[in-house]
């Protein structure tokens, strides 16, 4: 999955696969998580948020099924 770097103190990159319905977030720690079933409006709002980390905590964290990609915290990147 292709990701795009973002300006955020929490997130390093955001990726979205609309066909698979997956939101992928890479954190500054290099941990990569995939979130499933996130509505497009939520994804759009994340992209537009002035504080992406704040929006993540408010609207995504703890609200959607997710999976951490093993080994990503060491700097490797998960691929779809």
C-alpha positions as a Python dict, from the first residue, in 0.01 Angstrom:
ca = {
    (1, 'X'): (0, 0, 0),
    (2, 'X'): (135, 341, -94),
    (3, 'X'): (157, 588, 190),
    (4, 'X'): (203, 964, 194),
    (5, 'X'): (417, 1145, 449),
    (6, 'X'): (230, 1393, 667),
    (7, 'X'): (323, 1682, 893),
    (8, 'X'): (238, 1554, 1239),
    (9, 'X'): (414, 1499, 1569),
    (10, 'X'): (229, 1165, 1603),
    (11, 'X'): (191, 1025, 1251),
    (12, 'X'): (465, 985, 990),
    (13, 'X'): (250, 865, 699),
    (14, 'X'): (-106, 781, 598),
    (15, 'X'): (-220, 531, 338),
    (16, 'X'): (-565, 424, 228),
    (17, 'X'): (-682, 139, 10),
    (18, 'X'): (-1043, 214, -74),
    (19, 'X'): (-1081, -114, -266),
    (20, 'X'): (-978, -312, 45),
    (21, 'X'): (-1138, -68, 290),
    (22, 'X'): (-812, -29, 483),
    (23, 'X'): (-660, 279, 647),
    (24, 'X'): (-289, 239, 719),
    (25, 'X'): (-114, 467, 966),
    (26, 'X'): (258, 482, 1026),
    (27, 'X'): (345, 642, 1356),
    (28, 'X'): (663, 835, 1436),
    (29, 'X'): (776, 527, 1632),
    (30, 'X'): (770, 345, 1293),
    (31, 'X'): (491, 117, 1416),
    (32, 'X'): (241, 59, 1135),
    (33, 'X'): (-124, -19, 1201),
    (34, 'X'): (-402, -107, 961),
    (35, 'X'): (-756, -7, 1052),
    (36, 'X'): (-1051, -184, 893),
    (37, 'X'): (-1394, -48, 804),
    (38, 'X'): (-1307, 319, 854),
    (39, 'X'): (-1569, 527, 667),
    (40, 'X'): (-1446, 752, 389),
    (41, 'X'): (-1572, 1061, 573),
    (42, 'X'): (-1346, 976, 867),
    (43, 'X'): (-1048, 921, 637),
    (44, 'X'): (-1116, 1251, 458),
    (45, 'X'): (-1141, 1432, 791),
    (46, 'X'): (-809, 1282, 901),
    (47, 'X'): (-640, 1413, 586),
    (48, 'X'): (-791, 1758, 644),
    (49, 'X'): (-731, 1778, 1020),
    (50, 'X'): (-489, 2047, 1135),
    (51, 'X'): (-383, 1803, 1411),
    (52, 'X'): (-374, 1454, 1263),
    (53, 'X'): (-269, 1297, 1593),
    (54, 'X'): (-549, 1475, 1775),
    (55, 'X'): (-804, 1364, 1516),
    (56, 'X'): (-671, 1008, 1533),
    (57, 'X'): (-719, 1004, 1912),
    (58, 'X'): (-1068, 1153, 1884),
    (59, 'X'): (-1218, 961, 1592),
    (60, 'X'): (-1012, 649, 1513),
    (61, 'X'): (-823, 512, 1815),
    (62, 'X'): (-1023, 241, 1988),
    (63, 'X'): (-1315, 268, 1744),
    (64, 'X'): (-1215, 35, 1461),
    (65, 'X'): (-1077, -316, 1430),
    (66, 'X'): (-704, -289, 1376),
    (67, 'X'): (-386, -489, 1333),
    (68, 'X'): (-29, -387, 1404),
    (69, 'X'): (206, -498, 1129),
    (70, 'X'): (473, -707, 1308),
    (71, 'X'): (829, -578, 1296),
    (72, 'X'): (735, -230, 1176),
    (73, 'X'): (854, -55, 1489),
    (74, 'X'): (1212, -138, 1385),
    (75, 'X'): (1183, 73, 1071),
    (76, 'X'): (1063, -181, 813),
    (77, 'X'): (737, -102, 635),
    (78, 'X'): (433, -325, 597),
    (79, 'X'): (302, -367, 245),
    (80, 'X'): (-51, -454, 135),
}
